[in-house]
Amino acid sequence: MVVAAVQKICRGRISTAIARERDYFDNNAHRMNYAKARRRHLPIGSGPMESAIRRVINLRLKGAGIFWSEENAEAMIMLRAFYKAGRWDVLLTLATTPPTNTAKISTN
């Protein structure tokens, strides 16, 4: 509905700016299904994500006297994500499976 409404006013000198905004909504509509997110009890704002980044990343990886290389910090974040998602067993399987067989393991 938003895209259709914006399309109606997308005329004249301001059409380029309006078209950019229209295209944003059109290209990201699949990310804006807030009713579905609410039914699934998922956060719909940026606040929870920003808070998680502050709590998990900044406080745990950026403490006083703590220095991480980017590669090691990303590895720690991945390990924590697997653990918190209850997927530690999947990570262990991936870690102990020869590289040629990793494509056969399902992480679903």
TORFIPA-336681 format. One record per residue (C-alpha): x, y, z; residue in three letters. Coordinates in steps of 0.02 Angstrom, whole numbers, padded with zeros to 5 digits, always signed. Example, Ala and Ser with C-alpha at 12.3 -4.5 7.8 and 13.67 -1.06 7.14 Angstrom:
<atoms>
+00615-00225+00390ALA/+00684-00053+00357SER/
</atoms>
This chain:
<atoms>
+00000+00000+00000MET/+00143+00118+00040VAL/+00227+00089-00128VAL/+00063+00118-00221ALA/+00028+00278-00124ALA/+00203+00345-00154VAL/+00191+00300-00339GLN/+00040+00415-00354LYS/+00138+00566-00294ILE/+00299+00523-00386CYS/+00290+00663-00514ARG/+00377+00825-00556GLY/+00539+00896-00488ARG/+00540+00792-00330ILE/+00508+00628-00420SER/+00689+00570-00406THR/+00693+00588-00217ALA/+00521+00510-00198ILE/+00567+00367-00316ALA/+00719+00328-00208ARG/+00608+00313-00054GLU/+00478+00213-00150ARG/+00613+00093-00210ASP/+00676+00072-00032TYR/+00505+00014+00026PHE/+00481-00094-00127ASP/+00651-00179-00108ASN/+00632-00206+00080ASN/+00448-00253+00095ALA/+00494-00432+00143HIS/+00584-00362+00297ARG/+00433-00260+00353MET/+00308-00397+00395ASN/+00285-00336+00573TYR/+00127-00436+00606ALA/+00220-00598+00567LYS/+00366-00545+00677ALA/+00247-00509+00822ARG/+00163-00678+00803ARG/+00333-00760+00812ARG/+00378-00653+00964HIS/+00524-00575+00872LEU/+00586-00399+00907PRO/+00532-00272+00776ILE/+00638-00123+00824GLY/+00823-00087+00825SER/+00828-00067+01015GLY/+00847-00252+01058PRO/+00984-00274+00928MET/+01077-00119+00985GLU/+01063-00177+01166SER/+01127-00350+01122ALA/+01276-00276+01032ILE/+01314-00165+01181ARG/+01297-00306+01307ARG/+01377-00447+01210VAL/+01505-00363+01099ILE/+01556-00204+01186ASN/+01555-00264+01366LEU/+01627-00437+01335ARG/+01750-00405+01196LEU/+01802-00226+01229LYS/+01844-00231+01414GLY/+01990-00140+01491ALA/+02153-00222+01443GLY/+02068-00339+01318ILE/+02133-00339+01141PHE/+02063-00449+01004TRP/+02109-00469+00823SER/+01955-00451+00712GLU/+01966-00635+00662GLU/+01972-00697+00842ASN/+01832-00581+00898ALA/+01720-00644+00757GLU/+01761-00824+00805ALA/+01711-00790+00987MET/+01549-00709+00932ILE/+01509-00860+00824MET/+01546-00981+00967LEU/+01433-00883+01084ARG/+01294-00877+00954ALA/+01298-01066+00933PHE/+01298-01091+01122TYR/+01156-00969+01157LYS/+01051-01041+01015ALA/+01065-01215+01091GLY/+01162-01273+00938ARG/+01325-01322+01023TRP/+01303-01502+00962ASP/+01298-01440+00781VAL/+01459-01344+00808LEU/+01543-01497+00884LEU/+01488-01601+00735THR/+01557-01472+00615LEU/+01720-01464+00710ALA/+01746-01653+00709THR/+01688-01691+00531THR/+01818-01699+00392PRO/+01804-01549+00274PRO/+01740-01653+00129THR/+01585-01704+00227ASN/+01534-01536+00302THR/+01410-01499+00160ALA/+01305-01649+00214LYS/+01274-01584+00391ILE/+01110-01494+00418SER/+01108-01346+00538THR/+00917-01337+00540ASN/
</atoms>
